[in-house]
Amino acid sequence: MAHDPSGTGPAEQDYLERRRLRTGAAGWVLLAGLGVSYVISGDYSGWNFGLAEGGFGGLLLAGVVIAGMYFAMVLGMAELSSALPAAGGGYTFARRALGPWGGFATGTAILIEYAIAPAAIATFIGAYVESLGLFGITDGWWVYLAAYLLFIGIHIAGVGEALKVMFVITAIAVLGLLIFAVAAVPLFDTANLVDIPATDAAGASPFLPFGYLGIWSAVPFAIWFFLALEGVPLAAEEARDPERNVPRGIVAAMLVLLVTGALVLVLATGALGAQALSESGNPLVEALGGSTAGVVVNYVGLAGLVASFFSIIYAYSRQTFALSRAGYLPRVLSVTNGRKAPTLALIVPGAVGFGLSLTGQGAVLLNMAVFGAALSYVLMMVSHIVLRRTAPEMPRPYRTPGGVATTGFALVVAVLAVIATFLVDPVAAGATLGAFALFMLYFALYSRHHLVAAAPDEEFAALARAEAELT
């Protein structure tokens, strides 16, 4: 007879023992590296499609607003992760603040983001490999398959090994951005920034060729400079002293990404021109032309894409693991192997991502991933505001500067970002919304009746209810 793990006792202990991650594997430096690696592919490719939506001025202004949103959100998440250090990340925060429905909605939005983002990155990896002429490959699907098989395999070998490999790859990718910046400075021409002809849209000018609405349409591509940074708290159960190290790691990563994002936006556009760059699958390399530095950056750019691909696989596996362990998704997905890696949580979303990558539509997949991300940001910022009001006594080793005003600003911008995905591609955004609705239907009809009370995220909620009843 199968044991029901929804209560307490030996059966529940056995259930959790088979779903245990390796603890103490990462300090704040590794966590900061994880945060940078999630995002750094966005510096190498993807962001430039925003030039076709808003021109340089539109993408620049969208980037400033989005950078402010992410910085505010990171400060809010630093507080939440110090108070609730668990592998669920944003799902854990929302579960505590908004109940099972809000928790699952947030976890689902994050999972959609993390399952689709690697598919988009895989198409960019394919473009880089083809441009390098590696192995004589001219059809990208072989590259997509090889990337998924290789990097899922490394993750199955264990988190300590995976994070160390990721850190080295990320360091190489950051070095590549520095090489690009040095090589691009002599090529920079301010006239290139505004070479897209102005349209007849409201507010159109050489700086804003698509008018004021172009700023809004560029928002999803500005998000690509920071997309997935919020995944750092997913490593909380595998970090040393997570109450201190997770906040330090996520803030440090944000500061690095602010610098790298600004460098590539200004220098790449100024070197090649906004018009040409807006259609490029390999923008930094094309900006440098046929120079030696361009060849170096092409190879290193591949490392940048691999770093994000590699680390977001980690993120989707931990989000799947946390939702499964608590019963929101099928429980079999959270079983860990002898190296304490969640095998099926790595394989199943990877298979879905590989299927999506076969479309080859990197820009479309990017917009779909941004929809999931922005929706999760809305729910996480609401969670911070709710917990400040309903649980002021909750221990918070780190507190967000500015409190709810900071996260309130991030909330407003995140709502606008969700809407912006429909401005860019209503079909892709609508399809992603449909997938989200199917997850919520599964929860309504089945999984909300089969939650695991002994899971950490459910225990957080149970303790909170007990404390509320006592007071």
HELIX and SHEET records of a PDB file:
HELIX    1   1 PRO A   10  GLU A   17  1                                   8    
HELIX    2   2 TRP A   28  VAL A   39  1                                  12    
HELIX    3   3 SER A   41  TYR A   44  1                                   4    
HELIX    4   4 TRP A   47  GLY A   50  5                                   4    
HELIX    5   5 LEU A   51  ALA A   83  1                                  33    
HELIX    6   6 GLY A   90  LEU A  132  1                                  43    
HELIX    7   7 LEU A  134  GLY A  136  5                                   3    
HELIX    8   8 TRP A  141  ILE A  156  1                                  16    
HELIX    9   9 VAL A  159  ALA A  184  1                                  26    
HELIX   10  10 VAL A  185  LEU A  187  5                                   3    
HELIX   11  11 THR A  190  LEU A  193  1                                   4    
HELIX   12  12 GLY A  211  SER A  217  1                                   7    
HELIX   13  13 VAL A  219  ILE A  223  1                                   5    
HELIX   14  14 LEU A  229  GLU A  238  5                                  10    
HELIX   15  15 PRO A  242  LEU A  272  1                                  31    
HELIX   16  16 ALA A  274  LEU A  277  1                                   4    
HELIX   17  17 PRO A  283  LEU A  288  1                                   6    
HELIX   18  18 THR A  292  ARG A  325  1                                  34    
HELIX   19  19 ARG A  331  SER A  334  5                                   4    
HELIX   20  20 THR A  343  SER A  357  1                                  15    
HELIX   21  21 GLY A  362  THR A  390  1                                  29    
HELIX   22  22 VAL A  404  VAL A  424  1                                  21    
HELIX   23  23 PRO A  426  LEU A  445  1                                  20    
HELIX   24  24 SER A  447  HIS A  449  5                                   3    
HELIX   25  25 PRO A  456  LEU A  470  1                                  15    
END                                                                             
